[in-house]
Amino acid sequence: MARSTDRLPEDDPDVIDMHVERILAMSPEELRADIIARGEDPDRLVDVARQAFERAKAQVAAMKAKMQ
């Protein structure tokens, strides 16, 4: 069993880059079909990604505010 301090293969920057490159090479239709083929709900994934983006923007804004 992996410990919480262990890095997963998905945490490796090279693996992340590989996935990003693969996703960016897909058309929107191909990406949606790929998500559905993996048994995921594309609309839910969009919501999760949007929430993560908003959290990241808030963290950056908080860091900038601390630096001023």
VEXDREN-2710 file (C-alpha; in Angstrom, 1 decimal):
% VEXDREN-2710
k/r/px/py/pz
1/MET/0.0/0.0/0.0
2/ALA/1.3/3.4/-1.0
3/ARG/2.0/5.9/1.8
4/SER/0.6/9.4/1.5
5/THR/4.1/10.7/1.1
6/ASP/4.8/8.5/-1.9
7/ARG/4.6/10.1/-5.3
8/LEU/2.3/8.5/-7.8
9/PRO/3.3/8.1/-11.4
10/GLU/0.7/10.7/-12.2
11/ASP/2.6/13.2/-10.0
12/ASP/5.7/13.0/-12.2
13/PRO/6.0/16.2/-14.3
14/ASP/7.0/14.2/-17.4
15/VAL/3.9/12.0/-17.0
16/ILE/1.7/15.1/-16.5
17/ASP/3.3/16.7/-19.6
18/MET/2.6/13.6/-21.6
19/HIS/-1.0/13.6/-20.6
20/VAL/-1.4/17.3/-21.3
21/GLU/0.2/16.9/-24.8
22/ARG/-2.1/14.0/-25.6
23/ILE/-5.2/16.0/-24.5
24/LEU/-4.2/19.1/-26.4
25/ALA/-3.7/17.1/-29.5
26/MET/-7.4/15.9/-29.4
27/SER/-10.3/17.7/-30.9
28/PRO/-13.1/18.5/-28.5
29/GLU/-15.1/15.6/-29.9
30/GLU/-12.2/13.2/-29.4
31/LEU/-11.7/14.4/-25.9
32/ARG/-15.4/14.0/-25.0
33/ALA/-15.4/10.5/-26.5
34/ASP/-12.3/9.6/-24.6
35/ILE/-13.8/10.8/-21.3
36/ILE/-17.0/8.9/-21.9
37/ALA/-15.1/5.8/-22.9
38/ARG/-13.4/5.9/-19.5
39/GLY/-16.8/6.0/-17.8
40/GLU/-16.5/9.6/-16.7
41/ASP/-19.1/12.4/-17.1
42/PRO/-17.5/15.1/-19.2
43/ASP/-19.7/17.9/-17.7
44/ARG/-18.7/16.9/-14.2
45/LEU/-15.0/16.9/-15.2
46/VAL/-15.5/20.4/-16.6
47/ASP/-17.0/21.5/-13.3
48/VAL/-14.2/20.0/-11.3
49/ALA/-11.6/21.6/-13.6
50/ARG/-13.3/25.0/-13.3
51/GLN/-13.4/24.7/-9.5
52/ALA/-9.7/23.8/-9.4
53/PHE/-8.9/26.8/-11.7
54/GLU/-10.8/29.1/-9.4
55/ARG/-9.0/27.8/-6.3
56/ALA/-5.6/28.3/-8.1
57/LYS/-6.5/31.8/-9.0
58/ALA/-7.5/32.6/-5.4
59/GLN/-4.3/31.1/-4.1
60/VAL/-2.2/33.2/-6.5
61/ALA/-4.2/36.4/-5.6
62/ALA/-3.6/35.6/-1.9
63/MET/0.1/35.1/-2.5
64/LYS/0.4/38.4/-4.4
65/ALA/-1.5/40.2/-1.6
66/LYS/1.0/38.8/1.0
67/MET/3.9/40.0/-1.1
68/GLN/2.7/43.6/-1.2
END
